[in-house]
Amino acid sequence: MTRTYATSPSADHALALVTALQQRFVTGLEALSCEGKQQTFNAVEWLREGGQFGGGERYESADGALFGRGSVNVSQIHYDDIPEKKLASATALSTIIHPQHPLAPSVHIHLSWTEMKDGHGYWRLMADLNPSNPIEADKTAFLAALKTAAPEQYDSALAQGDGYFEIPVLKRHRGVAHFYLENHNSGDATADLALAMRVGEAAIDGYLAILKPHFEHPMPASTEQKAAQLAYHSLYFFQVLTLDRGTTTGLLIHNQNDVGIMGSLPAYVDRQLLSSWLSRMTSPQDELLTGLIDVLPATKASLVDEAIKEKLAEVVRGHYKNHPEAIAMQAAGAVIPATVKNHG
């Protein structure tokens, strides 16, 4: 079937924006070179209910010379043909890049426009830098780009981001630079669209500028740096699958893009390290982590391939269906949107 699109002009403008950012990022990533090697991102389309309710297209790459995992996804889900739904549409860019070299940081960027049938809508704007071996200059450059793009919202966005990406049981954060605006609607649709574009361009261009010297003049990676990368990727896996509200709600809403939703996961994680955190988990999240670990290959560096992603998605989905109260234990910004309820 053919993918359909939301009829709202606001949703159409949002889709044009995130699609342009997707192409900007993919073009920039494919232009990067390390010792004469480059990496291609391939397009994969997915459909929601055969395209009746929309779908998306992601550009993904894996196991290359530059990136272990990379996904740049644009999606638009809509319910124009279902009057009883409160949600009209949700349009998003969601991307995560995990470079191969342990000194090159990972990045997560998410920009989305959610629109209700009553005409109200809001933006969610997120950008966070995730190095396994932190370099202060990279953090400074990334935050400077975001502050230039959103000077009025910058302090609030950093405060929300620091709260959202905290991992209480490990007494640390995921990432070193967190920009997060939730439920943003200033009342000026044109200004908000421009803000979303500026934040997206700043995060993308700032990140590409950070990667370029790491690839053009790669430093030899030490055993310690590689170990730190595996440990950090394990922490990233832990945060995404036990705390990240966006990942969980995406999996609970439908099961037609599990591999895409799990595109944020790194290529390898340390199963033993994850197991060492079990004793810190409270009930019922200890059951969730146990289920996730059981799915992973029984090796120190466990490969997270597409088959494993699908199994992990089923573990998360089953856990929150059995323990719906546990959703309240997940990360949250200053406002918690009723995402699952809106799609119900």
Secondary structure, 3 states (H helix, E strand, C coil): CCCCCCCCHHHHHHHHHHHHHHHHHHHHHHHCCECCECCCCEEEEEECHHHCCEEEEEEEEECCCCEEEEEEEEEEEECCCCCCCCEEEEEEEEEEEEECCCCCCEEEEEEEEEEECCCCEEEEEEEEEECCCCCHHHHHHHHHHHHHHCCCCHHHHHHHHHHHCEEHHHCEECCCEEEEEEEECCCCHHHHHHHHHHHHHHHHHHHHHHHHHHHHCCCCCCHHHHHHHHHHHHHHHHHHHHCCHHHHHHHHHCCCCHHHHHHHCCCEEEHHHHHHCHHHCCCCHHHHHHHHHHHCCCCCEEECCHHHHHHHHHHHHHHHHHCHHHHHHCCCCCCCCCHHHHHC
